[in-house]
Amino acid sequence: MAVKLRLKRLGRSHRAFYRLHAVDARSPVDGRVIEELGFYDPISKDAAKQFVVNLDRCKYWMDHGAIPSETVSSLLKKNGLEHRMLRIPKPGKPKVDPAAVKAAADAEAAAKEAAAPAAAPEAATA
C-alpha cells in the first residue's frame, strides 16, 4: 500500500486548521486515515502550538516508504526532521526582464564593434 503524509483541512471559513495524517495514497482528501500524526494551526499566535507533531511516528512512516506532501515536508524540516523522503521545493530560476536582456545584448554588440575596427587597421599596417 502506498502511504502519504498529508494535511486534512478542518475548521470553518477563514479559520482553517489542519490535521497531519498518514493515509493511503489512493484515498480521497477527506477519506479514511491510517494514523493521526499531529496538527497545524496557521492562525495560532503561539509558535509552539502552531505545529504540533509526533516526529517519531513521522520518521517511522517515512522509513517505511511514506511520501510527505511538499507542505508537510517543509513543516517537518522547520521542526528539525531531516530525512531522505522529504520533498523540499527547490527555488526556481530568477525571472528575467526582457528589456534588461536586450540592453545587455546591445551593450555586448557595441563592445564587439568597437574592438573589431580598432584591431583591423593595426593588422593592415603591419
C-alpha positions as CSV (number, residue, x, y, z in Angstrom):
1,M,0.0,0.0,0.0
2,A,1.4,3.4,-1.0
3,V,1.2,5.7,2.1
4,K,1.4,9.5,2.0
5,L,1.7,12.1,4.8
6,R,-0.7,14.9,4.1
7,L,-2.8,17.6,5.7
8,K,-6.6,17.4,6.1
9,R,-8.4,20.7,6.3
10,L,-10.8,21.3,9.1
11,G,-12.4,24.3,10.7
12,R,-14.8,27.0,9.4
13,S,-14.4,29.6,6.7
14,H,-11.4,31.9,7.2
15,R,-10.4,29.9,10.4
16,A,-8.9,26.8,8.9
17,F,-6.7,24.3,10.7
18,Y,-5.2,21.1,9.5
19,R,-4.5,17.6,10.8
20,L,-1.5,15.7,9.7
21,H,-2.4,12.2,8.7
22,A,-0.8,9.1,7.3
23,V,-3.2,8.0,4.6
24,D,-3.4,5.6,1.7
25,A,-2.4,7.5,-1.5
26,R,-5.5,6.3,-3.3
27,S,-7.9,7.6,-0.7
28,P,-9.8,10.9,-1.2
29,V,-8.7,14.0,0.7
30,D,-11.4,13.6,3.4
31,G,-11.2,9.8,3.3
32,R,-10.2,7.2,5.9
33,V,-6.8,7.7,7.7
34,I,-4.3,5.2,8.9
35,E,-2.9,7.3,11.7
36,E,-3.2,10.8,13.0
37,L,0.3,12.3,13.5
38,G,-0.4,15.9,14.6
39,F,-2.0,19.1,13.6
40,Y,-1.1,22.5,12.1
41,D,-2.9,25.7,13.1
42,P,-1.6,28.6,11.0
43,I,-3.6,31.2,12.8
44,S,-2.3,30.4,16.3
45,K,-0.1,33.2,17.7
46,D,2.0,30.8,19.8
47,A,4.7,29.2,17.6
48,A,4.9,26.2,19.9
49,K,1.2,25.4,19.4
50,Q,1.1,26.3,15.7
51,F,2.6,22.9,14.5
52,V,2.3,20.0,17.0
53,V,3.5,16.7,15.6
54,N,4.8,13.3,16.7
55,L,8.2,13.3,14.9
56,D,9.0,9.7,15.9
57,R,5.9,8.4,14.1
58,C,6.5,10.6,11.1
59,K,10.1,9.3,10.8
60,Y,8.7,5.7,11.2
61,W,6.3,6.2,8.3
62,M,8.9,7.8,6.1
63,D,11.3,4.9,6.9
64,H,8.6,2.6,5.7
65,G,8.1,4.4,2.4
66,A,5.5,7.1,3.1
67,I,5.9,10.2,0.9
68,P,5.1,13.5,2.5
69,S,3.5,16.3,0.5
70,E,5.6,19.4,-0.2
71,T,3.8,21.4,2.6
72,V,4.2,18.6,5.1
73,S,7.9,18.3,4.1
74,S,8.6,22.0,4.7
75,L,6.8,21.9,8.0
76,L,8.7,18.8,9.2
77,K,12.0,20.4,8.1
78,K,11.2,23.6,10.0
79,N,10.6,21.3,13.1
80,G,14.1,19.8,12.7
81,L,13.3,16.5,11.0
82,E,15.9,15.5,8.3
83,H,15.1,12.6,6.1
84,R,15.7,11.5,2.5
85,M,12.0,11.2,1.8
86,L,11.4,15.0,2.4
87,R,10.3,16.7,-0.8
88,I,11.5,20.3,-0.3
89,P,10.6,22.6,-3.2
90,K,13.7,23.9,-5.0
91,P,14.0,27.6,-5.7
92,G,13.3,28.3,-9.3
93,K,15.4,30.4,-11.7
94,P,15.0,34.2,-11.1
95,K,12.7,35.9,-13.5
96,V,14.5,37.6,-16.3
97,D,13.4,41.1,-17.5
98,P,13.3,41.1,-21.4
99,A,14.3,44.7,-21.5
100,A,17.4,44.0,-19.4
101,V,18.4,41.1,-21.6
102,K,18.0,43.3,-24.8
103,A,20.1,46.1,-23.2
104,A,22.8,43.7,-22.2
105,A,22.9,42.2,-25.7
106,D,23.1,45.7,-27.3
107,A,25.9,46.7,-25.0
108,E,27.8,43.5,-25.8
109,A,27.3,44.1,-29.6
110,A,28.6,47.6,-29.3
111,A,31.6,46.5,-27.4
112,K,32.4,43.9,-30.1
113,E,32.0,46.6,-32.9
114,A,34.3,49.0,-31.0
115,A,37.0,46.3,-30.6
116,A,36.8,44.9,-34.1
117,P,37.6,48.1,-36.2
118,A,40.5,49.1,-33.8
119,A,42.2,45.7,-34.4
120,A,41.8,45.7,-38.2
121,P,43.8,48.8,-39.1
122,E,46.8,47.6,-37.0
123,A,46.9,44.4,-38.9
124,A,46.7,46.2,-42.3
125,T,49.7,48.5,-41.5
126,A,52.0,45.7,-40.4
